[in-house]
């Protein structure tokens, strides 16, 4: 698959010709990705991990338990970061 020579941001209209920006569909001007989806959304990633842990539970109970623990720890860390941001704002 060949990549285009440039990418134009759908949010700010800036154009980038950097190969990595084109590959990642990233806009260096507004610091956003042109594709907002599960691969860019932390909450969606956690949900996908939770789904995967349920699938693994049926196949390998021990691995699924470790993955579920990882998801819980990540959710806890994310909640702590949000509380810290709220404390900074006050």
C-alpha positions in Angstrom: 0.0 0.0 0.0 1.5 3.3 -1.0 0.9 6.4 1.2 -0.2 9.7 -0.2 2.5 12.5 -0.5 0.8 14.6 2.2 -2.1 14.6 4.7 -4.5 17.5 5.3 -6.0 17.7 8.8 -9.8 17.5 8.8 -9.9 19.7 12.0 -7.6 22.6 11.3 -6.8 22.3 7.5 -3.0 22.2 8.0 -1.0 20.0 5.6 1.9 17.8 6.5 4.3 16.0 4.2 6.3 14.2 6.9 6.1 10.4 6.2 5.4 9.5 9.8 2.6 12.1 10.1 1.1 10.6 6.9 1.4 7.0 8.2 -0.1 7.9 11.6 -2.6 10.4 10.1 -1.3 12.9 12.7 -1.5 16.7 12.5 1.5 18.4 14.1 -0.2 21.8 14.0 -3.2 20.9 16.2 -1.6 17.8 17.8 -4.5 15.5 16.9 -5.0 12.4 14.9 -7.2 12.5 11.8 -8.6 9.2 12.9 -10.3 9.3 16.3 -11.2 5.7 17.1 -10.5 2.8 19.4 -6.8 2.8 18.6 -6.5 6.4 19.8 -9.1 6.4 22.7 -7.8 5.2 26.1 -11.2 4.3 27.3 -11.9 2.3 24.2 -8.6 0.5 24.6 -9.5 -0.5 28.2 -12.9 -1.7 27.0 -11.2 -3.8 24.3 -8.9 -5.3 26.9 -11.8 -6.2 29.1 -13.5 -7.9 26.2 -10.3 -9.8 25.4 -10.0 -10.8 29.1 -13.4 -12.4 28.9 -12.4 -14.3 25.8 -9.2 -15.5 27.4 -11.1 -16.6 30.5 -12.8 -19.3 28.4 -9.4 -20.4 27.0 -6.8 -19.8 29.7 -8.2 -18.8 33.1 -4.9 -17.8 34.6 -3.9 -15.5 31.7 -7.4 -13.9 31.7 -7.1 -13.1 35.4 -3.8 -11.4 34.9 -5.2 -9.4 32.0 -8.3 -8.4 34.0 -6.1 -7.3 36.9 -4.1 -5.1 34.4 -7.3 -3.5 33.2 -8.5 -2.8 36.7 -5.1 -1.3 37.6 -5.2 0.9 34.5 -8.7 2.1 35.2 -7.6 2.9 38.8 -4.6 4.8 37.5 -6.7 6.7 35.0 -9.2 7.7 37.8 -6.3 8.8 40.0 -5.0 11.0 37.2 -8.4 12.6 36.7 -8.7 13.3 40.4 -5.3 14.9 40.4 -6.3 17.1 37.5 -9.4 18.2 39.4 -7.4 19.0 42.4 -5.0 21.1 40.3 -8.0 23.1 38.9 -9.3 23.9 42.3 
